[in-house]
Amino acid sequence: MNLLFIIVAVIAIILLFTGGFVSSLNFLLYVGIILLVLAVIAFIVRALTGRKNV
C-alpha cells in the first residue's frame, strides 16, 4: 500500500508541473492537486488508524 501512495504522489507532482508549465494542459493542474490531496488524506488515515501492512 505504501508503494501505491508514493506512485500517486509522484504522478500528482508530475501533473502539477505539467499543468503549471503548459497552459493548454491547465486541467492537469487540478487533477494533480486532487491526486495529491487524496494521497495525503490516505496517508493520514493510515497513520492514525495504526495499521501496519508490510
PDB file of N, CA, C and O in Angstrom:
ATOM      1  N   MET A   1       0.818  -1.197   0.000  1.00  0.00           N
ATOM      2  CA  MET A   1       0.000   0.000   0.000  1.00  0.00           C
ATOM      3  C   MET A   1       0.857   1.254   0.000  1.00  0.00           C
ATOM      4  O   MET A   1       0.507   2.249  -0.634  1.00  0.00           O
ATOM      5  N   ASN A   2       1.968   1.209   0.703  1.00  0.00           N
ATOM      6  CA  ASN A   2       2.836   2.375   0.788  1.00  0.00           C
ATOM      7  C   ASN A   2       3.389   2.735  -0.593  1.00  0.00           C
ATOM      8  O   ASN A   2       3.528   3.913  -0.923  1.00  0.00           O
ATOM      9  N   LEU A   3       3.703   1.713  -1.397  1.00  0.00           N
ATOM     10  CA  LEU A   3       4.208   1.941  -2.741  1.00  0.00           C
ATOM     11  C   LEU A   3       3.159   2.642  -3.595  1.00  0.00           C
ATOM     12  O   LEU A   3       3.494   3.495  -4.417  1.00  0.00           O
ATOM     13  N   LEU A   4       1.895   2.286  -3.404  1.00  0.00           N
ATOM     14  CA  LEU A   4       0.809   2.919  -4.151  1.00  0.00           C
ATOM     15  C   LEU A   4       0.726   4.410  -3.844  1.00  0.00           C
ATOM     16  O   LEU A   4       0.530   5.218  -4.751  1.00  0.00           O
ATOM     17  N   PHE A   5       0.874   4.781  -2.574  1.00  0.00           N
ATOM     18  CA  PHE A   5       0.829   6.188  -2.188  1.00  0.00           C
ATOM     19  C   PHE A   5       1.990   6.955  -2.800  1.00  0.00           C
ATOM     20  O   PHE A   5       1.819   8.096  -3.228  1.00  0.00           O
ATOM     21  N   ILE A   6       3.151   6.352  -2.848  1.00  0.00           N
ATOM     22  CA  ILE A   6       4.320   7.008  -3.448  1.00  0.00           C
ATOM     23  C   ILE A   6       4.094   7.229  -4.934  1.00  0.00           C
ATOM     24  O   ILE A   6       4.403   8.299  -5.460  1.00  0.00           O
ATOM     25  N   ILE A   7       3.555   6.221  -5.614  1.00  0.00           N
ATOM     26  CA  ILE A   7       3.305   6.340  -7.052  1.00  0.00           C
ATOM     27  C   ILE A   7       2.288   7.435  -7.328  1.00  0.00           C
ATOM     28  O   ILE A   7       2.478   8.237  -8.243  1.00  0.00           O
ATOM     29  N   VAL A   8       1.205   7.483  -6.544  1.00  0.00           N
ATOM     30  CA  VAL A   8       0.179   8.511  -6.741  1.00  0.00           C
ATOM     31  C   VAL A   8       0.758   9.897  -6.477  1.00  0.00           C
ATOM     32  O   VAL A   8       0.452  10.842  -7.205  1.00  0.00           O
ATOM     33  N   ALA A   9       1.583  10.030  -5.455  1.00  0.00           N
ATOM     34  CA  ALA A   9       2.179  11.331  -5.144  1.00  0.00           C
ATOM     35  C   ALA A   9       3.118  11.788  -6.258  1.00  0.00           C
ATOM     36  O   ALA A   9       3.124  12.967  -6.611  1.00  0.00           O
ATOM     37  N   VAL A  10       3.908  10.874  -6.816  1.00  0.00           N
ATOM     38  CA  VAL A  10       4.827  11.228  -7.904  1.00  0.00           C
ATOM     39  C   VAL A  10       4.036  11.647  -9.140  1.00  0.00           C
ATOM     40  O   VAL A  10       4.382  12.633  -9.791  1.00  0.00           O
ATOM     41  N   ILE A  11       2.981  10.908  -9.467  1.00  0.00           N
ATOM     42  CA  ILE A  11       2.151  11.271 -10.615  1.00  0.00           C
ATOM     43  C   ILE A  11       1.508  12.631 -10.393  1.00  0.00           C
ATOM     44  O   ILE A  11       1.420  13.438 -11.318  1.00  0.00           O
ATOM     45  N   ALA A  12       1.059  12.888  -9.168  1.00  0.00           N
ATOM     46  CA  ALA A  12       0.435  14.176  -8.860  1.00  0.00           C
ATOM     47  C   ALA A  12       1.426  15.319  -9.038  1.00  0.00           C
ATOM     48  O   ALA A  12       1.075  16.365  -9.583  1.00  0.00           O
ATOM     49  N   ILE A  13       2.651  15.127  -8.585  1.00  0.00           N
ATOM     50  CA  ILE A  13       3.673  16.179  -8.723  1.00  0.00           C
ATOM     51  C   ILE A  13       4.010  16.413 -10.188  1.00  0.00           C
ATOM     52  O   ILE A  13       4.170  17.558 -10.611  1.00  0.00           O
ATOM     53  N   ILE A  14       4.119  15.338 -10.967  1.00  0.00           N
ATOM     54  CA  ILE A  14       4.396  15.476 -12.404  1.00  0.00           C
ATOM     55  C   ILE A  14       3.265  16.230 -13.085  1.00  0.00           C
ATOM     56  O   ILE A  14       3.506  17.115 -13.906  1.00  0.00           O
ATOM     57  N   LEU A  15       2.026  15.879 -12.741  1.00  0.00           N
ATOM     58  CA  LEU A  15       0.887  16.566 -13.344  1.00  0.00           C
ATOM     59  C   LEU A  15       0.823  18.029 -12.920  1.00  0.00           C
ATOM     60  O   LEU A  15       0.416  18.889 -13.702  1.00  0.00           O
ATOM     61  N   LEU A  16       1.226  18.312 -11.678  1.00  0.00           N
ATOM     62  CA  LEU A  16       1.247  19.705 -11.221  1.00  0.00           C
ATOM     63  C   LEU A  16       2.228  20.536 -12.045  1.00  0.00           C
ATOM     64  O   LEU A  16       1.902  21.640 -12.482  1.00  0.00           O
ATOM     65  N   PHE A  17       3.432  19.998 -12.254  1.00  0.00           N
ATOM     66  CA  PHE A  17       4.422  20.736 -13.036  1.00  0.00           C
ATOM     67  C   PHE A  17       3.982  20.867 -14.492  1.00  0.00           C
ATOM     68  O   PHE A  17       4.129  21.931 -15.093  1.00  0.00           O
ATOM     69  N   THR A  18       3.444  19.791 -15.058  1.00  0.00           N
ATOM     70  CA  THR A  18       2.995  19.832 -16.448  1.00  0.00           C
ATOM     71  C   THR A  18       1.863  20.828 -16.618  1.00  0.00           C
ATOM     72  O   THR A  18       1.859  21.606 -17.572  1.00  0.00           O
ATOM     73  N   GLY A  19       0.908  20.813 -15.707  1.00  0.00           N
ATOM     74  CA  GLY A  19      -0.206  21.755 -15.783  1.00  0.00           C
ATOM     75  C   GLY A  19       0.224  23.188 -15.559  1.00  0.00           C
ATOM     76  O   GLY A  19      -0.370  24.113 -16.112  1.00  0.00           O
ATOM     77  N   GLY A  20       1.255  23.377 -14.752  1.00  0.00           N
ATOM     78  CA  GLY A  20       1.736  24.728 -14.495  1.00  0.00           C
ATOM     79  C   GLY A  20       2.527  25.309 -15.642  1.00  0.00           C
ATOM     80  O   GLY A  20       2.447  26.512 -15.893  1.00  0.00           O
ATOM     81  N   PHE A  21       3.295  24.484 -16.352  1.00  0.00           N
ATOM     82  CA  PHE A  21       4.157  24.985 -17.418  1.00  0.00           C
ATOM     83  C   PHE A  21       3.466  25.051 -18.774  1.00  0.00           C
ATOM     84  O   PHE A  21       3.809  25.891 -19.606  1.00  0.00           O
ATOM     85  N   VAL A  22       2.506  24.181 -18.997  1.00  0.00           N
ATOM     86  CA  VAL A  22       1.843  24.136 -20.300  1.00  0.00           C
ATOM     87  C   VAL A  22       0.417  24.652 -20.115  1.00  0.00           C
ATOM     88  O   VAL A  22      -0.417  23.995 -19.491  1.00  0.00           O
ATOM     89  N   SER A  23       0.155  25.814 -20.655  1.00  0.00           N
ATOM     90  CA  SER A  23      -1.150  26.444 -20.417  1.00  0.00           C
ATOM     91  C   SER A  23      -2.277  25.689 -21.105  1.00  0.00           C
ATOM     92  O   SER A  23      -3.415  25.735 -20.638  1.00  0.00           O
ATOM     93  N   SER A  24      -1.993  24.995 -22.202  1.00  0.00           N
ATOM     94  CA  SER A  24      -3.048  24.256 -22.900  1.00  0.00           C
ATOM     95  C   SER A  24      -3.477  23.016 -22.120  1.00  0.00           C
ATOM     96  O   SER A  24      -4.553  22.470 -22.362  1.00  0.00           O
ATOM     97  N   LEU A  25      -2.637  22.572 -21.187  1.00  0.00           N
ATOM     98  CA  LEU A  25      -2.975  21.414 -20.364  1.00  0.00           C
ATOM     99  C   LEU A  25      -3.261  21.849 -18.932  1.00  0.00           C
ATOM    100  O   LEU A  25      -2.885  21.167 -17.979  1.00  0.00           O
ATOM    101  N   ASN A  26      -3.921  22.975 -18.794  1.00  0.00           N
ATOM    102  CA  ASN A  26      -4.154  23.564 -17.480  1.00  0.00           C
ATOM    103  C   ASN A  26      -5.022  22.685 -16.588  1.00  0.00           C
ATOM    104  O   ASN A  26      -4.928  22.769 -15.364  1.00  0.00           O
ATOM    105  N   PHE A  27      -5.870  21.840 -17.183  1.00  0.00           N
ATOM    106  CA  PHE A  27      -6.718  20.973 -16.368  1.00  0.00           C
ATOM    107  C   PHE A  27      -5.888  19.958 -15.581  1.00  0.00           C
ATOM    108  O   PHE A  27      -6.348  19.449 -14.559  1.00  0.00           O
ATOM    109  N   LEU A  28      -4.678  19.661 -16.041  1.00  0.00           N
ATOM    110  CA  LEU A  28      -3.809  18.728 -15.323  1.00  0.00           C
ATOM    111  C   LEU A  28      -3.394  19.293 -13.974  1.00  0.00           C
ATOM    112  O   LEU A  28      -3.095  18.536 -13.050  1.00  0.00           O
ATOM    113  N   LEU A  29      -3.374  20.600 -13.853  1.00  0.00           N
ATOM    114  CA  LEU A  29      -3.058  21.239 -12.578  1.00  0.00           C
ATOM    115  C   LEU A  29      -4.080  20.823 -11.521  1.00  0.00           C
ATOM    116  O   LEU A  29      -3.717  20.488 -10.393  1.00  0.00           O
ATOM    117  N   TYR A  30      -5.354  20.848 -11.894  1.00  0.00           N
ATOM    118  CA  TYR A  30      -6.412  20.468 -10.952  1.00  0.00           C
ATOM    119  C   TYR A  30      -6.392  18.970 -10.673  1.00  0.00           C
ATOM    120  O   TYR A  30      -6.616  18.554  -9.536  1.00  0.00           O
ATOM    121  N   VAL A  31      -6.128  18.160 -11.683  1.00  0.00           N
ATOM    122  CA  VAL A  31      -6.036  16.714 -11.493  1.00  0.00           C
ATOM    123  C   VAL A  31      -4.890  16.393 -10.547  1.00  0.00           C
ATOM    124  O   VAL A  31      -5.029  15.538  -9.673  1.00  0.00           O
ATOM    125  N   GLY A  32      -3.762  17.069 -10.712  1.00  0.00           N
ATOM    126  CA  GLY A  32      -2.607  16.855  -9.838  1.00  0.00           C
ATOM    127  C   GLY A  32      -2.899  17.248  -8.403  1.00  0.00           C
ATOM    128  O   GLY A  32      -2.504  16.546  -7.472  1.00  0.00           O
ATOM    129  N   ILE A  33      -3.584  18.362  -8.219  1.00  0.00           N
ATOM    130  CA  ILE A  33      -3.935  18.806  -6.864  1.00  0.00           C
ATOM    131  C   ILE A  33      -4.864  17.796  -6.202  1.00  0.00           C
ATOM    132  O   ILE A  33      -4.683  17.461  -5.032  1.00  0.00           O
ATOM    133  N   ILE A  34      -5.857  17.308  -6.944  1.00  0.00           N
ATOM    134  CA  ILE A  34      -6.797  16.335  -6.389  1.00  0.00           C
ATOM    135  C   ILE A  34      -6.088  15.042  -6.014  1.00  0.00           C
ATOM    136  O   ILE A  34      -6.339  14.487  -4.944  1.00  0.00           O
ATOM    137  N   LEU A  35      -5.206  14.556  -6.881  1.00  0.00           N
ATOM    138  CA  LEU A  35      -4.465  13.324  -6.577  1.00  0.00           C
ATOM    139  C   LEU A  35      -3.554  13.506  -5.368  1.00  0.00           C
ATOM    140  O   LEU A  35      -3.436  12.606  -4.536  1.00  0.00           O
ATOM    141  N   LEU A  36      -2.918  14.652  -5.272  1.00  0.00           N
ATOM    142  CA  LEU A  36      -2.033  14.909  -4.144  1.00  0.00           C
ATOM    143  C   LEU A  36      -2.815  14.980  -2.837  1.00  0.00           C
ATOM    144  O   LEU A  36      -2.373  14.445  -1.820  1.00  0.00           O
ATOM    145  N   VAL A  37      -3.966  15.631  -2.856  1.00  0.00           N
ATOM    146  CA  VAL A  37      -4.799  15.711  -1.658  1.00  0.00           C
ATOM    147  C   VAL A  37      -5.285  14.321  -1.255  1.00  0.00           C
ATOM    148  O   VAL A  37      -5.282  13.989  -0.069  1.00  0.00           O
ATOM    149  N   LEU A  38      -5.701  13.506  -2.223  1.00  0.00           N
ATOM    150  CA  LEU A  38      -6.146  12.146  -1.916  1.00  0.00           C
ATOM    151  C   LEU A  38      -5.018  11.308  -1.315  1.00  0.00           C
ATOM    152  O   LEU A  38      -5.244  10.540  -0.380  1.00  0.00           O
ATOM    153  N   ALA A  39      -3.809  11.455  -1.849  1.00  0.00           N
ATOM    154  CA  ALA A  39      -2.680  10.703  -1.321  1.00  0.00           C
ATOM    155  C   ALA A  39      -2.365  11.130   0.111  1.00  0.00           C
ATOM    156  O   ALA A  39      -2.076  10.284   0.957  1.00  0.00           O
ATOM    157  N   VAL A  40      -2.418  12.425   0.388  1.00  0.00           N
ATOM    158  CA  VAL A  40      -2.150  12.922   1.743  1.00  0.00           C
ATOM    159  C   VAL A  40      -3.225  12.448   2.714  1.00  0.00           C
ATOM    160  O   VAL A  40      -2.909  12.030   3.828  1.00  0.00           O
ATOM    161  N   ILE A  41      -4.486  12.508   2.310  1.00  0.00           N
ATOM    162  CA  ILE A  41      -5.574  12.050   3.177  1.00  0.00           C
ATOM    163  C   ILE A  41      -5.434  10.554   3.463  1.00  0.00           C
ATOM    164  O   ILE A  41      -5.615  10.122   4.601  1.00  0.00           O
ATOM    165  N   ALA A  42      -5.118   9.773   2.451  1.00  0.00           N
ATOM    166  CA  ALA A  42      -4.954   8.331   2.649  1.00  0.00           C
ATOM    167  C   ALA A  42      -3.786   8.038   3.590  1.00  0.00           C
ATOM    168  O   ALA A  42      -3.872   7.136   4.423  1.00  0.00           O
ATOM    169  N   PHE A  43      -2.694   8.797   3.460  1.00  0.00           N
ATOM    170  CA  PHE A  43      -1.553   8.608   4.340  1.00  0.00           C
ATOM    171  C   PHE A  43      -1.904   8.958   5.787  1.00  0.00           C
ATOM    172  O   PHE A  43      -1.529   8.238   6.712  1.00  0.00           O
ATOM    173  N   ILE A  44      -2.621  10.058   5.977  1.00  0.00           N
ATOM    174  CA  ILE A  44      -3.002  10.474   7.328  1.00  0.00           C
ATOM    175  C   ILE A  44      -3.944   9.456   7.963  1.00  0.00           C
ATOM    176  O   ILE A  44      -3.781   9.103   9.131  1.00  0.00           O
ATOM    177  N   VAL A  45      -4.922   8.987   7.203  1.00  0.00           N
ATOM    178  CA  VAL A  45      -5.859   7.992   7.733  1.00  0.00           C
ATOM    179  C   VAL A  45      -5.119   6.722   8.108  1.00  0.00           C
ATOM    180  O   VAL A  45      -5.398   6.125   9.148  1.00  0.00           O
ATOM    181  N   ARG A  46      -4.185   6.307   7.278  1.00  0.00           N
ATOM    182  CA  ARG A  46      -3.419   5.084   7.566  1.00  0.00           C
ATOM    183  C   ARG A  46      -2.546   5.289   8.802  1.00  0.00           C
ATOM    184  O   ARG A  46      -2.393   4.370   9.607  1.00  0.00           O
ATOM    185  N   ALA A  47      -1.977   6.474   8.959  1.00  0.00           N
ATOM    186  CA  ALA A  47      -1.131   6.751  10.112  1.00  0.00           C
ATOM    187  C   ALA A  47      -1.963   6.814  11.404  1.00  0.00           C
ATOM    188  O   ALA A  47      -1.510   6.359  12.455  1.00  0.00           O
ATOM    189  N   LEU A  48      -3.156   7.368  11.326  1.00  0.00           N
ATOM    190  CA  LEU A  48      -3.998   7.493  12.511  1.00  0.00           C
ATOM    191  C   LEU A  48      -4.603   6.169  12.958  1.00  0.00           C
ATOM    192  O   LEU A  48      -4.779   5.931  14.152  1.00  0.00           O
ATOM    193  N   THR A  49      -4.917   5.314  11.999  1.00  0.00           N
ATOM    194  CA  THR A  49      -5.523   4.028  12.375  1.00  0.00           C
ATOM    195  C   THR A  49      -4.480   3.078  12.934  1.00  0.00           C
ATOM    196  O   THR A  49      -4.816   2.152  13.673  1.00  0.00           O
ATOM    197  N   GLY A  50      -3.223   3.294  12.592  1.00  0.00           N
ATOM    198  CA  GLY A  50      -2.151   2.470  13.141  1.00  0.00           C
ATOM    199  C   GLY A  50      -2.009   1.116  12.498  1.00  0.00           C
ATOM    200  O   GLY A  50      -1.340   0.239  13.044  1.00  0.00           O
ATOM    201  N   ARG A  51      -2.620   0.926  11.351  1.00  0.00           N
ATOM    202  CA  ARG A  51      -2.496  -0.345  10.656  1.00  0.00           C
ATOM    203  C   ARG A  51      -1.144  -0.443   9.995  1.00  0.00           C
ATOM    204  O   ARG A  51      -0.747   0.448   9.243  1.00  0.00           O
ATOM    205  N   LYS A  52      -0.436  -1.515  10.268  1.00  0.00           N
ATOM    206  CA  LYS A  52       0.914  -1.695   9.719  1.00  0.00           C
ATOM    207  C   LYS A  52       0.907  -2.895   8.783  1.00  0.00           C
ATOM    208  O   LYS A  52       1.055  -4.036   9.221  1.00  0.00           O
ATOM    209  N   ASN A  53       0.732  -2.628   7.486  1.00  0.00           N
ATOM    210  CA  ASN A  53       0.808  -3.674   6.467  1.00  0.00           C
ATOM    211  C   ASN A  53       2.176  -3.624   5.826  1.00  0.00           C
ATOM    212  O   ASN A  53       2.572  -2.595   5.278  1.00  0.00           O
ATOM    213  N   VAL A  54       2.891  -4.714   5.889  1.00  0.00           N
ATOM    214  CA  VAL A  54       4.251  -4.720   5.334  1.00  0.00           C
ATOM    215  C   VAL A  54       4.241  -5.229   3.934  1.00  0.00           C
ATOM    216  O   VAL A  54       5.293  -5.309   3.299  1.00  0.00           O
TER     217      VAL A  54
END
